[in-house]
Amino acid sequence: MTENAITPVDQLWLSVRHEAETALAVDPLFGASLSSAILDHSDLGSAIAHQIGERFGKRADDREQFARIAREAFHAAPDLIEAASRDLQSIAVRDPAMNRLLPPLLNFKGYVALQAWRVSNWLWRHERTDLALMLQSLSSDSLQVSIHPSASIGTSVYLDHATGIIIGAFAVIGDEVTILQNVTIGRKQAMPGRTPRIGRGVLLSTGATILGDVSIGDFAKIGAGALIEQDVPAGCTAVGMPARLTNCPQPKISA
């Protein structure tokens, strides 16, 4: 599987079910959890809604309520399921330890947190802001991932390890971005309303902090622990605190 070879949602769901059936045959003790998480569902959206409910709800009634909210969003906006499918496939592409779809769907909290954000963003855009903010709070408490519902995030995004991730209000994140643990993306106190813009294919390494009215160009890499308060051009690597640029592409010289 490659980043550009996107499997249609229906075909991806058949692959997930096949993986679940194979896992069940290998280890029947896994049966009850596989049935409730995968095999009892008719499509990917229903399975993701179940995962959101399981992660956010402490009681059965709460779990069903949060799953119902997610199903409502997915039914009203099928593009959310397309985005979820691309996000799931991106994990198999970028994680060297993972070439299957079932484990990240069941076990990667970053994946669930990102899909919960997609639901909260849908609620935010439909002026259900209190419920959207409640989902953000629950994600922060349960999954250690806090993404403001007003943020804008593309598809094929991977939250790797997904602990201590904070993405503030109105931040913009492009397609194919990878974000590791303990990354902060937000505004400066002295610059309200001005937020970072993260381009396509960017890697944000462990502990990186991106603050203020800055732009990270396409396919740039931000090193572990880097503090970014200035623009990073496309293709460059930024390291250090404060960050300095390295490995920038050489400009083409006209003949």
C-alpha positions in Angstrom: 0.0 0.0 0.0 1.3 3.5 -0.9 0.2 7.0 0.0 -1.2 7.6 -3.5 -3.0 4.2 -3.8 -6.2 4.9 -1.9 -8.6 1.9 -1.4 -12.3 2.8 -1.6 -14.2 2.8 1.7 -16.3 -0.3 0.9 -13.3 -2.3 -0.1 -11.4 -1.2 2.9 -14.2 -2.3 5.2 -14.2 -5.8 3.6 -10.5 -6.0 4.3 -11.0 -5.0 7.9 -13.8 -7.7 8.3 -11.5 -10.3 6.7 -8.7 -9.5 9.1 -11.2 -9.8 12.0 -12.5 -13.1 10.8 -8.9 -14.4 10.4 -8.0 -13.2 13.9 -11.1 -14.9 15.3 -10.2 -18.2 13.7 -6.7 -18.0 15.1 -7.8 -17.0 18.6 -11.4 -17.7 19.5 -11.0 -16.0 22.9 -10.9 -12.8 20.9 -14.4 -13.5 19.6 -16.6 -11.4 21.9 -14.6 -8.2 21.5 -14.2 -8.7 17.7 -17.9 -9.2 17.3 -18.9 -6.1 19.2 -16.1 -3.9 17.6 -16.2 -5.2 14.0 -18.3 -8.1 13.0 -21.6 -6.8 14.4 -21.3 -3.7 12.2 -22.3 -3.2 8.6 -19.8 -0.5 7.7 -16.7 1.4 8.7 -18.7 4.4 10.1 -20.6 2.2 12.5 -17.5 0.5 13.7 -15.7 3.9 14.3 -18.8 5.2 16.1 -18.6 2.2 18.4 -15.0 2.9 19.1 -15.7 6.5 20.0 -18.5 5.4 22.4 -16.3 2.8 24.0 -13.4 5.3 24.6 -15.6 8.2 25.8 -18.4 6.5 27.8 -18.0 5.3 31.3 -21.4 3.8 31.5 -23.4 1.8 28.9 -25.9 4.7 28.4 -23.0 7.1 27.8 -21.3 4.8 25.4 -24.4 4.5 23.3 -25.0 8.3 23.4 -21.6 9.1 22.1 -21.8 6.4 19.5 -25.1 7.8 18.4 -23.7 11.3 18.0 -20.9 9.9 15.8 -23.3 7.9 13.7 -25.4 11.0 13.2 -22.4 12.9 11.9 -21.3 10.1 9.7 -24.7 9.7 8.2 -25.1 13.4 7.5 -21.5 13.8 6.1 -20.2 10.7 4.3 -17.0 12.6 3.6 -16.1 12.0 7.2 -16.0 8.3 6.5 -13.8 8.9 3.5 -11.4 10.9 5.6 -11.5 8.2 8.3 -10.7 5.5 5.7 -7.7 7.6 4.4 -6.5 8.2 7.9 -6.5 4.4 8.6 -4.7 3.6 5.4 -2.1 6.2 6.1 -1.1 4.3 9.3 -0.3 1.1 7.3 1.8 3.3 4.9 3.8 5.2 7.5 4.2 3.0 10.5 7.0 0.5 9.9 5.6 -1.8 12.6 2.1 -2.0 11.1 0.9 -3.3 7.7 -2.6 -4.2 8.7 -5.8 -2.2 9.3 -7.5 -4.0 12.2 -5.0 -3.3 15.0 -4.9 0.5 14.5 -8.7 0.6 14.2 -9.1 -1.3 17.5 -6.1 -0.1 19.5 -4.5 3.1 18.3 -6.0 5.9 20.4 -4.6 8.6 18.1 -6.8 7.2 15.3 -9.9 7.3 17.5 -9.1 10.8 18.8 -8.8 12.1 15.2 -12.1 10.6 14.2 -13.7 12.0 17.4 -12.3 15.4 16.3 -13.9 15.0 12.9 -17.2 14.5 14.6 -16.7 17.5 16.9 -15.7 19.7 14.0 -18.9 18.7 12.2 -20.8 19.7 15.3 -18.9 23.0 15.5 -19.7 23.8 11.9 -23.4 23.1 12.6 -23.4 25.5 15.6 -23.6 22.7 18.2 -20.6 24.2 19.9 -21.2 23.1 23.5 -21.4 19.4 22.4 -18.4 19.9 20.2 -16.4 21.3 23.1 -17.5 18.5 25.4 -16.1 15.9 22.9 -12.8 17.8 22.9 -12.7 17.7 26.7 -13.5 14.0 26.8 -10.8 13.3 24.2 -8.3 15.2 26.4 -9.3 13.3 29.5 -9.6 9.8 28.0 -7.0 9.9 25.2 -4.6 12.7 26.1 -5.3 14.3 22.7 -6.9 17.8 22.8 -7.9 19.2 19.3 -10.1 22.2 19.3 -13.2 21.6 17.1 -12.6 24.8 15.1 -9.3 23.5 13.8 -8.9 22.4 10.2 -7.3 19.1 9.5 -6.8 17.3 6.2 -6.9 13.6 5.4 -4.3 10.8 5.6 -3.2 12.3 9.0 -1.4 10.1 11.5 -1.2 10.8 15.2 1.6 8.5 16.2 1.7 7.4 19.9 -0.8 10.2 20.5 -0.2 11.3 24.0 0.1 14.9 25.0 -1.0 16.3 21.6 -2.6 19.8 21.7 -4.0 21.5 18.6 -5.5 24.9 19.3 -8.4 26.8 17.9 -8.3 27.6 14.2 -5.0 25.8 13.5 -4.7 24.5 10.0 -3.1 21.1 9.2 -2.8 19.7 5.7 -3.0 16.3 4.2 -0.6 13.5 5.0 0.8 15.1 8.1 2.4 12.9 10.8 2.3 14.2 14.4 4.2 12.4 17.2 3.6 12.6 21.0 3.7 15.8 23.1 3.3 18.2 20.1 1.7 21.6 20.7 0.2 23.7 17.9 -1.3 26.9 19.0 -1.5 30.7 19.2 0.7 33.1 21.1 -0.9 34.9 23.9 0.2 38.2 22.4 -1.2 37.4 19.0 -4.8 36.3 19.4 -6.5 35.0 16.3 -3.2 34.1 14.5 -2.6 30.4 14.3 -0.1 28.0 12.7 -0.6 26.6 9.2 0.9 23.2 8.6 1.5 22.1 5.0 1.1 18.8 3.3 3.3 15.9 4.3 4.9 17.6 7.2 6.5 15.6 10.1 6.2 17.0 13.6 8.5 15.1 15.8 8.2 14.3 19.5 7.8 17.4 21.7 7.8 20.0 18.9 6.0 23.3 19.6 4.6 25.5 16.9 3.3 28.8 18.0 1.7 31.9 16.5 1.3 33.2 12.9 3.7 30.8 11.3 3.6 28.6 8.1 5.3 25.2 7.9 5.8 24.5 4.2 5.0 21.2 2.5 7.1 18.2 3.4 9.1 20.1 6.0 10.4 18.2 9.0 10.3 19.6 12.5 12.8 17.9 14.9 12.2 16.6 18.3 11.8 19.3 20.9 12.0 22.1 18.4 10.4 25.5 19.1 8.9 27.0 15.9 8.0 30.7 16.0 9.1 31.6 12.4 8.1 30.2 9.0 9.7 27.0 7.9 10.1 26.8 4.1 8.9 23.7 2.1 11.2 20.8 2.3 13.4 22.2 5.1 14.2 20.6 8.5 13.9 22.8 11.6 15.8 21.7 14.8 16.6 23.3 18.1 15.1 25.8 20.5 14.7 28.3 19.0 14.7 26.4 15.8 17.3 26.8 13.0 16.9 25.5 9.5 18.9 22.7 7.9 18.7 20.5 4.9 16.8 23.0 2.8 16.4 22.1 -0.9 18.8 23.9 -3.1 17.2 26.4 -5.4 17.1 25.3 -9.1 19.5 27.2 -11.3 18.2 28.1 -14.7 20.3 27.1 -17.6 
